[in-house]
């Protein structure tokens, strides 16, 4: 829902890191609310389509952009976590501690 603007207003927008965005899970309940990578990616793709289609007010565009930044941070967290897990598994495999590992 767009907010009515009472007069000219300019808001400086900056990129938000995952830690700043509040999307980083702090407890089990927050973890359960965080979307999966696929959910965040799909919603982000839809937001991009809506923004590219145009026809939105400035306020609506900013709200979608901000939501997109949060979703991008969630995707980044999932990907970094996956990379860390793969690196750990590969290191274990290299050490010979898990001979059944697939790689």
C-alpha positions as CSV (number, residue, x, y, z in Angstrom):
1,X,0.0,0.0,0.0
2,X,1.4,3.4,-1.0
3,X,1.7,6.1,1.5
4,X,0.5,9.6,0.5
5,X,3.2,12.1,0.4
6,X,2.5,15.5,2.0
7,X,5.1,17.3,0.0
8,X,8.4,16.9,-1.8
9,X,10.6,14.3,-0.1
10,X,13.8,12.7,-1.1
11,X,15.0,9.5,0.6
12,X,18.6,8.3,0.2
13,X,18.5,4.6,-0.5
14,X,21.5,2.4,0.0
15,X,22.3,-1.3,-0.3
16,X,21.5,-3.3,2.8
17,X,23.6,-6.2,3.8
18,X,22.0,-9.4,5.1
19,X,23.1,-8.6,8.7
20,X,21.5,-5.1,8.5
21,X,18.3,-6.2,6.8
22,X,16.9,-8.2,9.7
23,X,16.5,-11.3,7.5
24,X,19.3,-13.1,9.2
25,X,17.7,-15.7,11.5
26,X,18.4,-15.1,15.2
27,X,16.5,-18.0,16.6
28,X,14.5,-21.1,15.5
29,X,11.3,-19.1,15.0
30,X,13.1,-16.6,12.7
31,X,14.7,-19.6,10.9
32,X,11.2,-21.1,10.2
33,X,9.9,-17.7,8.8
34,X,12.9,-17.3,6.4
35,X,11.9,-18.3,2.9
36,X,13.8,-21.1,1.1
37,X,16.3,-20.1,-1.5
38,X,13.9,-21.1,-4.2
39,X,11.0,-19.1,-2.7
40,X,13.2,-16.0,-2.3
41,X,14.6,-16.3,-5.8
42,X,11.1,-16.7,-7.4
43,X,9.7,-13.8,-5.5
44,X,12.6,-11.7,-6.4
45,X,12.1,-12.5,-10.1
46,X,8.5,-11.5,-9.8
47,X,9.4,-8.2,-8.2
48,X,11.9,-7.5,-11.0
49,X,9.1,-8.2,-13.6
50,X,6.7,-5.8,-11.8
51,X,9.4,-3.1,-11.6
52,X,10.3,-3.5,-15.3
53,X,6.7,-3.4,-16.3
54,X,6.4,0.1,-14.9
55,X,3.2,1.9,-14.1
56,X,4.0,2.1,-10.4
57,X,4.3,5.1,-8.2
58,X,7.7,6.1,-6.9
59,X,6.7,4.9,-3.4
60,X,5.5,1.5,-4.7
61,X,8.7,1.1,-6.7
62,X,10.8,1.9,-3.6
63,X,8.9,-0.6,-1.5
64,X,9.4,-3.3,-4.1
65,X,13.0,-2.4,-4.5
66,X,13.5,-2.6,-0.7
67,X,11.8,-6.0,-0.6
68,X,14.0,-7.1,-3.4
69,X,17.1,-6.1,-1.5
70,X,16.0,-8.2,1.5
71,X,15.2,-11.2,-0.8
72,X,18.6,-10.9,-2.5
73,X,20.3,-10.9,1.0
74,X,18.3,-14.1,1.8
75,X,19.5,-15.7,-1.4
76,X,23.1,-14.7,-0.7
77,X,22.9,-16.2,2.8
78,X,21.6,-19.5,1.4
79,X,24.3,-19.6,-1.3
80,X,27.1,-18.8,1.1
81,X,25.9,-21.5,3.4
82,X,25.8,-24.0,0.6
83,X,29.4,-23.0,-0.4
84,X,30.6,-23.4,3.1
85,X,29.0,-26.9,3.4
86,X,30.5,-28.0,0.1
87,X,33.9,-26.7,1.1
88,X,33.7,-28.5,4.4
89,X,32.7,-31.7,2.7
90,X,35.4,-31.4,0.1
91,X,38.0,-30.8,2.9
92,X,36.8,-33.9,4.8
93,X,37.0,-35.9,1.6
94,X,40.6,-34.6,0.9
95,X,41.6,-35.6,4.5
96,X,40.2,-39.1,3.9
97,X,37.8,-38.8,6.9
98,X,34.7,-39.6,4.7
99,X,35.6,-42.1,2.0
100,X,31.9,-42.4,1.0
101,X,31.5,-38.7,0.1
102,X,30.3,-38.4,-3.5
103,X,33.2,-36.0,-4.5
